[in-house]
Amino acid sequence: MNNLYDNHNHSQFSFDGKKASVESSSRAAAAAGLGGICFTDHCDFFVPPMKAEFEHLVPEQFDIACQQAEIDRVRGLLPELEIFKGIEIGLQKKCREQIRNLLDTNSFDQIIASVHYLDDTDPFWGGYYRDKDWRTAYGRYLETILEEIRWMGDFDIVGHFDYVARYAPYPECSINYKDFPDIFDEILKFLAENGKALEINTKTYQDYSGRTPVLDRDILLRFKELGGEAISLGSDSHYPERVGDKFAYYAAFIRDCGFSYTAHFSRRKLCLEKI
Ligand SMILES: [Zn+2]
């Protein structure tokens, strides 16, 4: 597994990372034999008011200098492991100026661009799905990703394209290429043409109240067809036990789809590791 890198992890610096720490998750990565780990703490500049119905609103940004200093400290403890400084930026149209400003004034090894909130709702708490059928809900999510990554341009990985399927109430629990070929083509083409990575987020492929989303291989096959080569593995861990979760399975899956490498980023430069 030392050719595999977990590029999506949350530490104590994320609002929902209380059970994780840079040190404990790095130690878990080293124990699992991974080549490296990247900490991508949450940064969402706007949290939808509907979320207040369910939980206390806390700032979903983190102290970048503190996180990076802690990573430097842990790098000293575990010299055999590569530990990267990342961020998971929550894309939202109304926050574009703040996002641009943050990226202009900080440096990272790797930037994940994700959609967590859209249309002022939060899929995690269900509000997003009200009055939508599955096709509308999934399609709108993919369209939002496309619109915002086209605007943003400056990122490395598009995070969990199937996040919206995790918490959905529909029997259709997976997002398949055949249902959204046009939007997928646009997203995948954008990634392929700009040397960005598509993330396989292994947190999606687990049981959510009796529903288990499945990764559709047609998405990877189409990415390959369009010239894409960078696939990133991310556990989206919020505690150390999930670091590198299901990576052996998904590395084989990626290989079966015709890819010879997985991607990670160091100082914003794409690195490809043979699998
Ligand atoms: Zn996320």
Residues whose N, C-alpha, C, O or C-beta is under 5 A from the ligand:
A	BS01	ZN	S114
